[in-house]
Amino acid sequence: MHVRRAIRDAVAARLAGLPSTGDRVFTSRVRELRDNELPALIVETPRESVSYGSGGPVRPRIQNREQVVNVVAVASAAEDVDDVLDNIAEQVEAALAADPTLGLGAKDLRLTGTQSAVAGDGPDLRGVARLQYTVSVSTREGVPQSMHAA
């Protein structure tokens, strides 16, 4: 399993069972959420940057990966939608801070920003909060499914 998927799955596992969202944690960005599934979380890994350690020309080199993970909270847009999203964010932040290695040996997990908005219209109006995290891991070049303790 690629390290991106392992990270996405580990984040989703840590968020499953939160009081606000229960087991409504999904790892697919294309999944359409129905009203009876809200509030919910979507875990996505939209981008990563890779740098190389000082191994010189010796291969396989160590790849230092900075994986962006978005935890997207989605709730029905009601008068208190900001309060609902803030409550979810509080629970997400506490759950992920409890183990910054994600049980995978990640070097670091840090919250780097949060954005919120209201999307849709009419009965499909939803509140959305996107918590952006960066996960630092190392892998060996050509072996992206195995983390390396660097």
Secondary structure, DSSP 8 states (H G I E B T S, - for coil): --HHHHHHHHHHHHHTTBTTTBT-EE--TT----GGG-SEEEEEEEEEEEEE-S-TT-SS-EEEEEEEEEEEEEEE--TTHHHHHHHHHHHHHHHHHT-TTTTTT-SEEEEEEEEEEEES-GGG-EEEEEEEEEEEEEEETTEEEEE---
